[in-house]
Amino acid sequence: MFRLVAWAAVALLTVLSLVPGQMRPHAFASGHLEHFAAYFLTSSAFALAYRGWAKVVLITFCLSSYAGILEILQLWIPGRHSQLSDFLVSSAGACTGAALLSIVLLFFHPHES
C-alpha cells in the first residue's frame, strides 16, 4: 500500500511541476513551504514503503535529483520558473522526511531496520 502511495506522490509531483503556471493549484501561501511539504510527504511514503538506511539514502538522492530535473524542465513551461532555491527546499524536504520517518520507525520497530 505504501509503495502505491509513494509512486502516486511522484506522479503528482510530476504533474504539478510541469503544468503551466496558471493551471497549478496552490496549497500554501509560500511556494517554498509547498515544495518542502510535497517532498517531505513523498519521501516519508517511500521510507515507509522501502525500509532500511541504505534505501533511505537512495530515496533522498533520487528524489533530490528528480527535484532538480523538474526544476530544469520548468524552463520550458509557460508561466513557470526554475529556481535554485526551489530545488534546495525540495531536497531539504526529501532528506528530512525520509530521515525523520526512518528514525521514528527505528524507535518503534528496531527489528525492522
Summary of the structure (lengths in Angstrom):
residues: 113
radius of gyration: 14.4
end to end distance: 18.8
largest distance: 49.1
contacts: 341
relative contact order: 0.18
helix: 81%
strand: 0%
